[in-house]
């Protein structure tokens, strides 16, 4: 058996490791893209199964997103054990198969309940792809190239929020909703063949028993907690019985798991890894960052569609500059993370993102796209590219080979939980802000009442004085309506700006936690407990 010191990795990113990176990126693109591509289809799904005269409630079709997210989050804790038990190649191909099969079933659904069920199958596969991909990439890269390899893994994280709305909007407008799922079939087949060819043959040597007790606490607890949190926007408050009930039970189960997890030798989630200072502060920073950034990021396409009247495709194109900015800095940050401590890289990225989020607080109903919004999104993209992958590199780099799968699992769970919490918080702030704005609420009530009874308009103008004041300035009815819509959109824009402020204030806390990231070079421990069979460099023939 070769000693760890005898294992040598090339300094540069070579063809063998790029081949493996291609497998991981393709699988991650499928998983992340599917999360965002479905979002733009929700209005279409409201009338798909029942007809335009009897649309489904938005809260019902939103379960197509929630079910996927819950399944994805529930299966993530199993990844570490399953990777050791079955091998990363077999498990990765199983995840691809589940995801592709789930996509086919979704496209064949004939009712909203069937679609929700099939999205669960999709999520079970999607939940395994990202943590497994990080494990495969880490073992292929070796300690000296992790930053650059993590930058490659960041590509799908950019393509998801950028390409998802664009692709989803195009498929909905030009083809049909079925194709947001059918598009995964050729990608899935290619990914399966590619994985079979590119990944090394598994030689698993399972030494751990499965933590059934931990699973019965952690997976249901995580699902219940996220379900409660995801119900906040539709309930409109944090204090509804549904939110408190599910999130409370879920939180209690997860707290019980925390106390329990230190008893077994091999728990479902190895919380002992938090003894690693780099991992701890990286996850804490990532948690706050993910909640604030992804919560705020959700508002941008919504602002473009609801306030500016853009279609799904146009909104997707307008947020693309953010991805362009990230693509510029991500490979640079990845290379720097291999040479310099992340504590000197990440704060610069966080400052750009925080500054950009504060800039978004100034949006209104007619904010210039090219003169303001697009440059701000581009700057935020620059910050994102300099933040996410160096944080992940810092978390994983100082783990040993056998800890990588479990460290990847902790990272993915923390990011998933944080994103759900952030989206819920920002959504509630936005929803309540729109409801409490006098002009927005009066205009919505006036529009609904006047459509139901056009002859009651004079009485309605007295009932809704803000609307009457604006319409009363104009003799021409069309001009009055245009002025009213302009004023309403401006008021809505200001509410969006206040919601961006919450995200910006949350991001400020990341500047505090980032100060605890390593500012001096620290040696990698990836090879400390590894032999050549564990983490040997990838070879071209299998």
Secondary structure, DSSP 4 states (H G I P E B T S, - for coil): ---GGG----SS--HHHHHHHHHHHHHHHHHHHHHHHTGGGHHHHHHHTT-GGGPPPHHHHTHHHHHHHHHHHHHHTTHHHHHHHH-HHHHHHHHHHHHHHHHHHHHT--SHHHHHHHHHHHHHHHHHHHHHHHHHHHHHH-GGGHHHHHHHHHHHHHHHHHHHHHHHHHHHHHS-TTHHHHHHHHHHHHHHHHHHHHSPPP---------HHHHHHHHHHHHHHHHHHHTHHHHTSTTSHHHHHHHHHHHHHHHHHHHHTTTSSS-SS-GGGGGSHHHHHHHHHHHHHHHHHHHHHHHHHHHHHHTS---HHHHHHHTHHHHHHHHHHHHHHHHHHHHS-GGGTHHHHHHHHHHHHHHHTT--TT--IIIIIHHHHHHHHHHHHTTHHHHHHHHHHTS-GGGHHHHHHHHHHHHHHHHHHHHHHHHHHHHHHHHH-HHHHHHHHHHHHHHH-GGGHHHHHHHSHHHHHHHTT-SSHHHHHHHHHHHHHHHHHHHHHHHHHHHHHHHHHHHHHGGGS--S-----TTTT--HHHHPPP-S--
